[in-house]
Amino acid sequence: MWNLTIQRVNNGYKLYSSGIGEDEAPEEWVVEDVEEDDLRSHISMLYGVLEHFGVYGSKHDAERIRIVREIPEDGTLKWGDEIYEHKENPSSS
């Protein structure tokens, strides 16, 4: 049986895992925040977990785990105080 603990700290997340392999020592690692984008910080933390356990796969795999950030219906994204418009195919405009 394995254990994973995620602790929120000032500048990101501290992650602790144990019991992954029979003889493996507990591990600790940090995923830093993405400046002024809380959602991106959470996504980075989730990818850190997937990478640690080696379960995320690649785009060439028949099955894989994906983390998707949905674009609002109005097509705008906000990072910090900046608002960006999302374009489906920017090269065609």
Secondary structure, DSSP 8 states (H G I E B T S, - for coil): --EEEEEEETTEEEEEEE-SSTT---EEEEEE--TT-HHHHHHHHHHHHHHHHT----TTSSS---------TT-EEEETTEEEE--S-GGG-
